[in-house]
């Protein structure tokens, strides 16, 4: 069984950035941990939604991550200028 503390998700979990999880557990593959939900970054107004990601036990980085970036429109407009 792979625990979140043994994966790159540990820091995100400790910081409270793993939001609305539908999966936050080990997978059927030994040594693999999966997360589905949302990840907050760059403050609470910017969120990576519809996240599907996996990591391997003991590896320093998340192996696969896919999702949609959303943020406040004002912040997006300011960055575009």
N, CA, C and O atoms as a CHARMM CRD file, in Angstrom:
* protein
*
  324
    1    1 UNK  N      0.84400  -1.18700   0.00000 PROA 1      0.00000
    2    1 UNK  CA     0.00000   0.00000   0.00000 PROA 1      0.00000
    3    1 UNK  C      0.88400   1.24400   0.00000 PROA 1      0.00000
    4    1 UNK  O      1.81000   1.35900   0.80200 PROA 1      0.00000
    5    2 UNK  N      0.59000   2.16100  -0.89800 PROA 2      0.00000
    6    2 UNK  CA     1.34300   3.39800  -1.02500 PROA 2      0.00000
    7    2 UNK  C      0.58700   4.52300  -0.32700 PROA 2      0.00000
    8    2 UNK  O     -0.59100   4.74800  -0.60600 PROA 2      0.00000
    9    3 UNK  N      1.24900   5.21700   0.56400 PROA 3      0.00000
   10    3 UNK  CA     0.64000   6.33100   1.30400 PROA 3      0.00000
   11    3 UNK  C      1.02900   7.65400   0.65600 PROA 3      0.00000
   12    3 UNK  O      2.10100   7.76900   0.06300 PROA 3      0.00000
   13    4 UNK  N      0.16500   8.64200   0.76900 PROA 4      0.00000
   14    4 UNK  CA     0.44400   9.96200   0.19400 PROA 4      0.00000
   15    4 UNK  C      1.75600  10.52800   0.74500 PROA 4      0.00000
   16    4 UNK  O      2.45600  11.24300   0.02900 PROA 4      0.00000
   17    5 UNK  N      2.10200  10.22800   1.98700 PROA 5      0.00000
   18    5 UNK  CA     3.32800  10.74100   2.60100 PROA 5      0.00000
   19    5 UNK  C      4.58700  10.23400   1.91600 PROA 5      0.00000
   20    5 UNK  O      5.65200  10.83300   2.06600 PROA 5      0.00000
   21    6 UNK  N      4.48600   9.13900   1.16700 PROA 6      0.00000
   22    6 UNK  CA     5.63400   8.54400   0.48500 PROA 6      0.00000
   23    6 UNK  C      5.74100   8.98200  -0.97300 PROA 6      0.00000
   24    6 UNK  O      6.52000   8.41000  -1.73600 PROA 6      0.00000
   25    7 UNK  N      4.97000   9.98500  -1.36300 PROA 7      0.00000
   26    7 UNK  CA     4.91600  10.41700  -2.75700 PROA 7      0.00000
   27    7 UNK  C      5.14600  11.92300  -2.87600 PROA 7      0.00000
   28    7 UNK  O      5.15600  12.62700  -1.86600 PROA 7      0.00000
   29    8 UNK  N      5.33100  12.42200  -4.10100 PROA 8      0.00000
   30    8 UNK  CA     5.44800  13.86800  -4.30400 PROA 8      0.00000
   31    8 UNK  C      4.18700  14.65300  -3.93500 PROA 8      0.00000
   32    8 UNK  O      4.23700  15.87700  -3.81500 PROA 8      0.00000
   33    9 UNK  N      3.05900  13.96300  -3.75500 PROA 9      0.00000
   34    9 UNK  CA     1.82600  14.62900  -3.34300 PROA 9      0.00000
   35    9 UNK  C      1.85400  15.04900  -1.86900 PROA 9      0.00000
   36    9 UNK  O      0.99100  15.81100  -1.43100 PROA 9      0.00000
   37   10 UNK  N      2.81800  14.57100  -1.11400 PROA 10     0.00000
   38   10 UNK  CA     2.88000  14.84200   0.32900 PROA 10     0.00000
   39   10 UNK  C      2.90300  16.33500   0.63200 PROA 10     0.00000
   40   10 UNK  O      2.16300  16.79600   1.50100 PROA 10     0.00000
   41   11 UNK  N      3.73000  17.09000  -0.06200 PROA 11     0.00000
   42   11 UNK  CA     3.81300  18.53700   0.17300 PROA 11     0.00000
   43   11 UNK  C      2.50100  19.21600  -0.17000 PROA 11     0.00000
   44   11 UNK  O      2.02500  20.06300   0.58600 PROA 11     0.00000
   45   12 UNK  N      1.90800  18.85400  -1.30700 PROA 12     0.00000
   46   12 UNK  CA     0.62000  19.44200  -1.70000 PROA 12     0.00000
   47   12 UNK  C     -0.45700  19.12000  -0.67500 PROA 12     0.00000
   48   12 UNK  O     -1.28800  19.96900  -0.35400 PROA 12     0.00000
   49   13 UNK  N     -0.44400  17.90600  -0.16700 PROA 13     0.00000
   50   13 UNK  CA    -1.42600  17.50000   0.83700 PROA 13     0.00000
   51   13 UNK  C     -1.23600  18.27400   2.13700 PROA 13     0.00000
   52   13 UNK  O     -2.20300  18.76100   2.72400 PROA 13     0.00000
   53   14 UNK  N      0.00600  18.38600   2.58200 PROA 14     0.00000
   54   14 UNK  CA     0.32000  19.11600   3.82100 PROA 14     0.00000
   55   14 UNK  C     -0.07900  20.58500   3.72000 PROA 14     0.00000
   56   14 UNK  O     -0.55700  21.16600   4.69400 PROA 14     0.00000
   57   15 UNK  N      0.11200  21.18300   2.55800 PROA 15     0.00000
   58   15 UNK  CA    -0.22700  22.59200   2.34000 PROA 15     0.00000
   59   15 UNK  C     -1.71800  22.80400   2.07800 PROA 15     0.00000
   60   15 UNK  O     -2.15300  23.94400   1.91700 PROA 15     0.00000
   61   16 UNK  N     -2.50200  21.73900   2.03300 PROA 16     0.00000
   62   16 UNK  CA    -3.93600  21.85500   1.79400 PROA 16     0.00000
   63   16 UNK  C     -4.29300  22.20700   0.36600 PROA 16     0.00000
   64   16 UNK  O     -5.34000  22.80800   0.12800 PROA 16     0.00000
   65   17 UNK  N     -3.44500  21.84700  -0.59700 PROA 17     0.00000
   66   17 UNK  CA    -3.67900  22.19600  -1.99800 PROA 17     0.00000
   67   17 UNK  C     -4.41300  21.12400  -2.78800 PROA 17     0.00000
   68   17 UNK  O     -4.84700  21.38100  -3.91100 PROA 17     0.00000
   69   18 UNK  N     -4.56300  19.93400  -2.23000 PROA 18     0.00000
   70   18 UNK  CA    -5.31800  18.87900  -2.90400 PROA 18     0.00000
   71   18 UNK  C     -6.79100  19.05100  -2.52900 PROA 18     0.00000
   72   18 UNK  O     -7.18600  18.77600  -1.39600 PROA 18     0.00000
   73   19 UNK  N     -7.58700  19.50100  -3.47600 PROA 19     0.00000
   74   19 UNK  CA    -8.98000  19.86700  -3.21100 PROA 19     0.00000
   75   19 UNK  C     -9.94300  18.90600  -3.90200 PROA 19     0.00000
   76   19 UNK  O     -9.62600  18.34600  -4.95200 PROA 19     0.00000
   77   20 UNK  N    -11.10800  18.72200  -3.31400 PROA 20     0.00000
   78   20 UNK  CA   -12.21400  17.94400  -3.87300 PROA 20     0.00000
   79   20 UNK  C    -11.76900  16.59300  -4.44400 PROA 20     0.00000
   80   20 UNK  O    -12.08400  16.28400  -5.59300 PROA 20     0.00000
   81   21 UNK  N    -11.04900  15.79000  -3.67200 PROA 21     0.00000
   82   21 UNK  CA   -10.56900  14.51900  -4.22200 PROA 21     0.00000
   83   21 UNK  C    -11.69200  13.50700  -4.45200 PROA 21     0.00000
   84   21 UNK  O    -12.54000  13.29300  -3.58600 PROA 21     0.00000
   85   22 UNK  N    -11.68100  12.89200  -5.63300 PROA 22     0.00000
   86   22 UNK  CA   -12.53000  11.73600  -5.87700 PROA 22     0.00000
   87   22 UNK  C    -11.68100  10.47300  -5.77500 PROA 22     0.00000
   88   22 UNK  O    -12.20500   9.37600  -5.58300 PROA 22     0.00000
   89   23 UNK  N    -10.36300  10.64000  -5.90500 PROA 23     0.00000
   90   23 UNK  CA    -9.39800   9.57800  -5.65900 PROA 23     0.00000
   91   23 UNK  C     -8.19300  10.21600  -5.00700 PROA 23     0.00000
   92   23 UNK  O     -7.66700  11.20600  -5.51500 PROA 23     0.00000
   93   24 UNK  N     -7.75100   9.67500  -3.90600 PROA 24     0.00000
   94   24 UNK  CA    -6.57000  10.15100  -3.19000 PROA 24     0.00000
   95   24 UNK  C     -6.00700   8.94600  -2.45500 PROA 24     0.00000
   96   24 UNK  O     -6.01900   8.89000  -1.22500 PROA 24     0.00000
   97   25 UNK  N     -5.50800   7.97000  -3.23500 PROA 25     0.00000
   98   25 UNK  CA    -5.12000   6.68400  -2.64400 PROA 25     0.00000
   99   25 UNK  C     -4.20300   5.91500  -3.58100 PROA 25     0.00000
  100   25 UNK  O     -3.94700   6.32100  -4.71400 PROA 25     0.00000
  101   26 UNK  N     -3.71600   4.78500  -3.06700 PROA 26     0.00000
  102   26 UNK  CA    -2.91900   3.91700  -3.91800 PROA 26     0.00000
  103   26 UNK  C     -3.81100   3.32100  -5.00600 PROA 26     0.00000
  104   26 UNK  O     -5.02800   3.22400  -4.84500 PROA 26     0.00000
  105   27 UNK  N     -3.18800   2.92500  -6.11100 PROA 27     0.00000
  106   27 UNK  CA    -3.92800   2.34100  -7.22100 PROA 27     0.00000
  107   27 UNK  C     -3.75400   0.82700  -7.20700 PROA 27     0.00000
  108   27 UNK  O     -3.12800   0.28200  -6.29900 PROA 27     0.00000
  109   28 UNK  N     -4.30200   0.15000  -8.20500 PROA 28     0.00000
  110   28 UNK  CA    -4.16100  -1.30300  -8.27800 PROA 28     0.00000
  111   28 UNK  C     -2.74400  -1.72700  -8.66900 PROA 28     0.00000
  112   28 UNK  O     -2.40900  -2.90700  -8.56600 PROA 28     0.00000
  113   29 UNK  N     -1.90000  -0.77700  -9.12200 PROA 29     0.00000
  114   29 UNK  CA    -0.50300  -1.06400  -9.45300 PROA 29     0.00000
  115   29 UNK  C      0.33600  -0.82100  -8.20100 PROA 29     0.00000
  116   29 UNK  O      0.29500   0.26400  -7.62200 PROA 29     0.00000
  117   30 UNK  N      1.08600  -1.81900  -7.79300 PROA 30     0.00000
  118   30 UNK  CA     1.90900  -1.70400  -6.57800 PROA 30     0.00000
  119   30 UNK  C      2.89400  -0.53400  -6.69300 PROA 30     0.00000
  120   30 UNK  O      3.57200  -0.38200  -7.71000 PROA 30     0.00000
  121   31 UNK  N      2.96400   0.28600  -5.64300 PROA 31     0.00000
  122   31 UNK  CA     3.88200   1.41400  -5.61000 PROA 31     0.00000
  123   31 UNK  C      3.40900   2.65600  -6.33000 PROA 31     0.00000
  124   31 UNK  O      4.16900   3.61700  -6.45100 PROA 31     0.00000
  125   32 UNK  N      2.18100   2.66800  -6.81300 PROA 32     0.00000
  126   32 UNK  CA     1.64800   3.82300  -7.54200 PROA 32     0.00000
  127   32 UNK  C      0.51400   4.45700  -6.75000 PROA 32     0.00000
  128   32 UNK  O     -0.35900   3.76800  -6.22100 PROA 32     0.00000
  129   33 UNK  N      0.54700   5.79400  -6.67900 PROA 33     0.00000
  130   33 UNK  CA    -0.46200   6.57500  -5.96200 PROA 33     0.00000
  131   33 UNK  C     -1.17600   7.46000  -6.95700 PROA 33     0.00000
  132   33 UNK  O     -0.53800   8.05700  -7.82400 PROA 33     0.00000
  133   34 UNK  N     -2.50800   7.55600  -6.84700 PROA 34     0.00000
  134   34 UNK  CA    -3.27800   8.37300  -7.77100 PROA 34     0.00000
  135   34 UNK  C     -4.05300   9.47200  -7.07500 PROA 34     0.00000
  136   34 UNK  O     -4.46700   9.33500  -5.92400 PROA 34     0.00000
  137   35 UNK  N     -4.24200  10.56600  -7.79800 PROA 35     0.00000
  138   35 UNK  CA    -5.07600  11.67200  -7.30600 PROA 35     0.00000
  139   35 UNK  C     -5.96400  12.14200  -8.44000 PROA 35     0.00000
  140   35 UNK  O     -5.49700  12.35800  -9.55800 PROA 35     0.00000
  141   36 UNK  N     -7.25100  12.29900  -8.14700 PROA 36     0.00000
  142   36 UNK  CA    -8.22000  12.93600  -9.04000 PROA 36     0.00000
  143   36 UNK  C     -8.95100  13.97900  -8.22000 PROA 36     0.00000
  144   36 UNK  O     -9.42100  13.69300  -7.11900 PROA 36     0.00000
  145   37 UNK  N     -9.04900  15.17000  -8.74400 PROA 37     0.00000
  146   37 UNK  CA    -9.71700  16.25900  -8.04100 PROA 37     0.00000
  147   37 UNK  C     -9.21600  17.59100  -8.57300 PROA 37     0.00000
  148   37 UNK  O     -9.10300  17.78200  -9.78300 PROA 37     0.00000
  149   38 UNK  N     -8.91400  18.51700  -7.65700 PROA 38     0.00000
  150   38 UNK  CA    -8.40700  19.83100  -8.03100 PROA 38     0.00000
  151   38 UNK  C     -7.14700  20.12300  -7.22900 PROA 38     0.00000
  152   38 UNK  O     -7.00300  19.66200  -6.09700 PROA 38     0.00000
  153   39 UNK  N     -6.23600  20.89000  -7.82200 PROA 39     0.00000
  154   39 UNK  CA    -5.02000  21.31500  -7.12900 PROA 39     0.00000
  155   39 UNK  C     -4.96800  22.83300  -7.15900 PROA 39     0.00000
  156   39 UNK  O     -5.01000  23.44100  -8.22900 PROA 39     0.00000
  157   40 UNK  N     -4.87900  23.44200  -5.98900 PROA 40     0.00000
  158   40 UNK  CA    -4.76700  24.89300  -5.86800 PROA 40     0.00000
  159   40 UNK  C     -3.29800  25.29000  -6.01800 PROA 40     0.00000
  160   40 UNK  O     -2.40900  24.63200  -5.47600 PROA 40     0.00000
  161   41 UNK  N     -3.05600  26.36200  -6.75200 PROA 41     0.00000
  162   41 UNK  CA    -1.70200  26.90100  -6.85700 PROA 41     0.00000
  163   41 UNK  C     -1.78800  28.39500  -7.08700 PROA 41     0.00000
  164   41 UNK  O     -2.82200  28.89700  -7.52700 PROA 41     0.00000
  165   42 UNK  N     -0.71100  29.11500  -6.79700 PROA 42     0.00000
  166   42 UNK  CA    -0.66400  30.56200  -6.99600 PROA 42     0.00000
  167   42 UNK  C     -1.82600  31.26100  -6.29900 PROA 42     0.00000
  168   42 UNK  O     -2.44100  32.17000  -6.85700 PROA 42     0.00000
  169   43 UNK  N     -2.12000  30.82800  -5.07700 PROA 43     0.00000
  170   43 UNK  CA    -3.21700  31.41300  -4.31900 PROA 43     0.00000
  171   43 UNK  C     -4.52100  30.70100  -4.59800 PROA 43     0.00000
  172   43 UNK  O     -4.60400  29.88800  -5.51800 PROA 43     0.00000
  173   44 UNK  N     -5.54100  31.00000  -3.81100 PROA 44     0.00000
  174   44 UNK  CA    -6.80700  30.28100  -3.94100 PROA 44     0.00000
  175   44 UNK  C     -7.59200  30.61500  -5.20800 PROA 44     0.00000
  176   44 UNK  O     -8.51400  29.88000  -5.56200 PROA 44     0.00000
  177   45 UNK  N     -7.25300  31.70200  -5.89600 PROA 45     0.00000
  178   45 UNK  CA    -8.01600  32.07700  -7.08200 PROA 45     0.00000
  179   45 UNK  C     -7.58800  31.31900  -8.34000 PROA 45     0.00000
  180   45 UNK  O     -8.26800  31.41200  -9.36200 PROA 45     0.00000
  181   46 UNK  N     -6.50100  30.58500  -8.29700 PROA 46     0.00000
  182   46 UNK  CA    -6.04900  29.82200  -9.45200 PROA 46     0.00000
  183   46 UNK  C     -6.02800  28.34600  -9.09100 PROA 46     0.00000
  184   46 UNK  O     -5.38900  27.93900  -8.12000 PROA 46     0.00000
  185   47 UNK  N     -6.74000  27.54500  -9.88900 PROA 47     0.00000
  186   47 UNK  CA    -6.91500  26.12500  -9.58000 PROA 47     0.00000
  187   47 UNK  C     -6.71300  25.29800 -10.84100 PROA 47     0.00000
  188   47 UNK  O     -7.16600  25.67700 -11.92100 PROA 47     0.00000
  189   48 UNK  N     -6.03500  24.17700 -10.69900 PROA 48     0.00000
  190   48 UNK  CA    -5.95400  23.18200 -11.75800 PROA 48     0.00000
  191   48 UNK  C     -7.11900  22.23500 -11.52700 PROA 48     0.00000
  192   48 UNK  O     -7.13700  21.50300 -10.53800 PROA 48     0.00000
  193   49 UNK  N     -8.10400  22.24100 -12.44300 PROA 49     0.00000
  194   49 UNK  CA    -9.33300  21.45800 -12.27400 PROA 49     0.00000
  195   49 UNK  C     -9.27800  20.18900 -13.10000 PROA 49     0.00000
  196   49 UNK  O     -8.46000  20.05000 -14.00900 PROA 49     0.00000
  197   50 UNK  N    -10.16100  19.27200 -12.76700 PROA 50     0.00000
  198   50 UNK  CA   -10.29600  18.00000 -13.47500 PROA 50     0.00000
  199   50 UNK  C     -8.95900  17.26100 -13.56100 PROA 50     0.00000
  200   50 UNK  O     -8.61700  16.68300 -14.59300 PROA 50     0.00000
  201   51 UNK  N     -8.21500  17.29100 -12.46100 PROA 51     0.00000
  202   51 UNK  CA    -6.88000  16.69600 -12.41300 PROA 51     0.00000
  203   51 UNK  C     -6.96400  15.17800 -12.39700 PROA 51     0.00000
  204   51 UNK  O     -7.78100  14.58400 -11.69300 PROA 51     0.00000
  205   52 UNK  N     -6.11100  14.58000 -13.18000 PROA 52     0.00000
  206   52 UNK  CA    -5.85200  13.14200 -13.13600 PROA 52     0.00000
  207   52 UNK  C     -4.33800  13.02300 -13.05800 PROA 52     0.00000
  208   52 UNK  O     -3.64100  13.46500 -13.97100 PROA 52     0.00000
  209   53 UNK  N     -3.81500  12.43700 -11.99200 PROA 53     0.00000
  210   53 UNK  CA    -2.37400  12.36100 -11.82900 PROA 53     0.00000
  211   53 UNK  C     -1.96900  11.11100 -11.06000 PROA 53     0.00000
  212   53 UNK  O     -2.73300  10.56700 -10.26200 PROA 53     0.00000
  213   54 UNK  N     -0.74800  10.67600 -11.32800 PROA 54     0.00000
  214   54 UNK  CA    -0.19200   9.52400 -10.61600 PROA 54     0.00000
  215   54 UNK  C      1.27500   9.78400 -10.29800 PROA 54     0.00000
  216   54 UNK  O      1.94600  10.55500 -10.98300 PROA 54     0.00000
  217   55 UNK  N      1.75200   9.13800  -9.26300 PROA 55     0.00000
  218   55 UNK  CA     3.16800   9.18900  -8.91500 PROA 55     0.00000
  219   55 UNK  C      3.58800   7.82000  -8.39500 PROA 55     0.00000
  220   55 UNK  O      2.76100   7.01200  -7.97200 PROA 55     0.00000
  221   56 UNK  N      4.88100   7.58700  -8.43700 PROA 56     0.00000
  222   56 UNK  CA     5.44100   6.32900  -7.98400 PROA 56     0.00000
  223   56 UNK  C      6.03600   6.52500  -6.59000 PROA 56     0.00000
  224   56 UNK  O      6.61200   7.57100  -6.29300 PROA 56     0.00000
  225   57 UNK  N      5.89300   5.52700  -5.75500 PROA 57     0.00000
  226   57 UNK  CA     6.43600   5.52500  -4.40200 PROA 57     0.00000
  227   57 UNK  C      7.93900   5.80100  -4.43300 PROA 57     0.00000
  228   57 UNK  O      8.68500   5.11900  -5.13500 PROA 57     0.00000
  229   58 UNK  N      8.37500   6.79700  -3.67500 PROA 58     0.00000
  230   58 UNK  CA     9.78800   7.11800  -3.56100 PROA 58     0.00000
  231   58 UNK  C     10.36300   7.97100  -4.67100 PROA 58     0.00000
  232   58 UNK  O     11.53100   8.35200  -4.58300 PROA 58     0.00000
  233   59 UNK  N      9.61600   8.29000  -5.70200 PROA 59     0.00000
  234   59 UNK  CA    10.10200   9.13500  -6.80500 PROA 59     0.00000
  235   59 UNK  C      9.98400  10.60600  -6.39900 PROA 59     0.00000
  236   59 UNK  O      9.08600  10.96100  -5.63600 PROA 59     0.00000
  237   60 UNK  N     10.87900  11.46600  -6.89600 PROA 60     0.00000
  238   60 UNK  CA    10.87700  12.86900  -6.48100 PROA 60     0.00000
  239   60 UNK  C      9.84600  13.75600  -7.16500 PROA 60     0.00000
  240   60 UNK  O      9.62100  14.88200  -6.72100 PROA 60     0.00000
  241   61 UNK  N      9.20800  13.27500  -8.24300 PROA 61     0.00000
  242   61 UNK  CA     8.27700  14.12800  -8.99200 PROA 61     0.00000
  243   61 UNK  C      7.02600  13.34800  -9.37900 PROA 61     0.00000
  244   61 UNK  O      7.03000  12.11800  -9.41900 PROA 61     0.00000
  245   62 UNK  N      5.96800  14.07900  -9.65900 PROA 62     0.00000
  246   62 UNK  CA     4.72300  13.47300 -10.14700 PROA 62     0.00000
  247   62 UNK  C      4.98900  12.96000 -11.55800 PROA 62     0.00000
  248   62 UNK  O      5.49300  13.69900 -12.40300 PROA 62     0.00000
  249   63 UNK  N      4.65400  11.70500 -11.81400 PROA 63     0.00000
  250   63 UNK  CA     4.94900  11.08200 -13.09900 PROA 63     0.00000
  251   63 UNK  C      4.03200  11.51000 -14.22800 PROA 63     0.00000
  252   63 UNK  O      4.47000  11.61600 -15.37300 PROA 63     0.00000
  253   64 UNK  N      2.75600  11.75900 -13.92100 PROA 64     0.00000
  254   64 UNK  CA     1.78300  12.16300 -14.93100 PROA 64     0.00000
  255   64 UNK  C      0.77700  13.08100 -14.28100 PROA 64     0.00000
  256   64 UNK  O      0.30400  12.81600 -13.17600 PROA 64     0.00000
  257   65 UNK  N      0.44100  14.19100 -14.98600 PROA 65     0.00000
  258   65 UNK  CA    -0.55100  15.11800 -14.47100 PROA 65     0.00000
  259   65 UNK  C     -1.26600  15.75600 -15.65800 PROA 65     0.00000
  260   65 UNK  O     -0.62100  16.26800 -16.57300 PROA 65     0.00000
  261   66 UNK  N     -2.58600  15.72500 -15.64300 PROA 66     0.00000
  262   66 UNK  CA    -3.39000  16.37800 -16.66700 PROA 66     0.00000
  263   66 UNK  C     -4.54800  17.09200 -15.98500 PROA 66     0.00000
  264   66 UNK  O     -5.05900  16.61800 -14.97000 PROA 66     0.00000
  265   67 UNK  N     -4.96400  18.22700 -16.53500 PROA 67     0.00000
  266   67 UNK  CA    -6.08100  18.97700 -15.97700 PROA 67     0.00000
  267   67 UNK  C     -6.31100  20.25500 -16.75000 PROA 67     0.00000
  268   67 UNK  O     -5.65000  20.50600 -17.75800 PROA 67     0.00000
  269   68 UNK  N     -7.24600  21.06300 -16.28500 PROA 68     0.00000
  270   68 UNK  CA    -7.58700  22.34200 -16.90000 PROA 68     0.00000
  271   68 UNK  C     -7.28400  23.46900 -15.93000 PROA 68     0.00000
  272   68 UNK  O     -7.65800  23.39500 -14.76000 PROA 68     0.00000
  273   69 UNK  N     -6.60700  24.51600 -16.40400 PROA 69     0.00000
  274   69 UNK  CA    -6.24900  25.64900 -15.56100 PROA 69     0.00000
  275   69 UNK  C     -7.38200  26.66600 -15.56900 PROA 69     0.00000
  276   69 UNK  O     -7.88400  27.04500 -16.62700 PROA 69     0.00000
  277   70 UNK  N     -7.77800  27.10300 -14.37500 PROA 70     0.00000
  278   70 UNK  CA    -8.76600  28.17800 -14.26300 PROA 70     0.00000
  279   70 UNK  C     -8.24600  29.21000 -13.27300 PROA 70     0.00000
  280   70 UNK  O     -7.50200  28.88200 -12.34900 PROA 70     0.00000
  281   71 UNK  N     -8.63900  30.43900 -13.47300 PROA 71     0.00000
  282   71 UNK  CA    -8.23900  31.50400 -12.56700 PROA 71     0.00000
  283   71 UNK  C     -9.15500  32.68600 -12.73000 PROA 71     0.00000
  284   71 UNK  O    -10.03700  32.68500 -13.58800 PROA 71     0.00000
  285   72 UNK  N     -8.95000  33.69700 -11.91100 PROA 72     0.00000
  286   72 UNK  CA    -9.78700  34.88500 -12.00400 PROA 72     0.00000
  287   72 UNK  C     -9.49400  35.61300 -13.30600 PROA 72     0.00000
  288   72 UNK  O     -8.33800  35.67500 -13.72700 PROA 72     0.00000
  289   73 UNK  N    -10.50800  36.16300 -13.95000 PROA 73     0.00000
  290   73 UNK  CA   -10.33100  36.82500 -15.24100 PROA 73     0.00000
  291   73 UNK  C     -9.45800  38.05900 -15.11800 PROA 73     0.00000
  292   73 UNK  O     -8.69100  38.35200 -16.03500 PROA 73     0.00000
  293   74 UNK  N     -9.54700  38.79000 -14.02100 PROA 74     0.00000
  294   74 UNK  CA    -8.74200  39.98500 -13.83900 PROA 74     0.00000
  295   74 UNK  C     -7.26800  39.61800 -13.78600 PROA 74     0.00000
  296   74 UNK  O     -6.44300  40.28500 -14.41000 PROA 74     0.00000
  297   75 UNK  N     -6.93300  38.59100 -13.06700 PROA 75     0.00000
  298   75 UNK  CA    -5.53800  38.17200 -12.95300 PROA 75     0.00000
  299   75 UNK  C     -5.02300  37.71500 -14.31300 PROA 75     0.00000
  300   75 UNK  O     -3.88400  38.02500 -14.66200 PROA 75     0.00000
  301   76 UNK  N     -5.81000  36.99800 -15.08200 PROA 76     0.00000
  302   76 UNK  CA    -5.42600  36.52300 -16.40200 PROA 76     0.00000
  303   76 UNK  C     -5.19600  37.71400 -17.33900 PROA 76     0.00000
  304   76 UNK  O     -4.21900  37.72600 -18.08800 PROA 76     0.00000
  305   77 UNK  N     -6.09200  38.72400 -17.30500 PROA 77     0.00000
  306   77 UNK  CA    -5.94200  39.90500 -18.14500 PROA 77     0.00000
  307   77 UNK  C     -4.67600  40.67800 -17.80700 PROA 77     0.00000
  308   77 UNK  O     -3.99100  41.15900 -18.71000 PROA 77     0.00000
  309   78 UNK  N     -4.34900  40.80700 -16.51300 PROA 78     0.00000
  310   78 UNK  CA    -3.15500  41.52200 -16.10600 PROA 78     0.00000
  311   78 UNK  C     -1.88600  40.81400 -16.57300 PROA 78     0.00000
  312   78 UNK  O     -0.92300  41.48200 -16.95100 PROA 78     0.00000
  313   79 UNK  N     -1.85700  39.49300 -16.55700 PROA 79     0.00000
  314   79 UNK  CA    -0.68500  38.76100 -17.00700 PROA 79     0.00000
  315   79 UNK  C     -0.51100  38.87700 -18.52500 PROA 79     0.00000
  316   79 UNK  O      0.61400  38.82200 -19.02100 PROA 79     0.00000
  317   80 UNK  N     -1.61500  39.03800 -19.27000 PROA 80     0.00000
  318   80 UNK  CA    -1.54500  39.12300 -20.71400 PROA 80     0.00000
  319   80 UNK  C     -0.97400  40.44300 -21.20200 PROA 80     0.00000
  320   80 UNK  O     -0.49200  40.52100 -22.33200 PROA 80     0.00000
  321   81 UNK  N     -1.01500  41.46200 -20.39500 PROA 81     0.00000
  322   81 UNK  CA    -0.54100  42.80200 -20.81000 PROA 81     0.00000
  323   81 UNK  C      0.92100  42.93800 -20.72300 PROA 81     0.00000
  324   81 UNK  O      1.46200  43.99900 -21.03600 PROA 81     0.00000
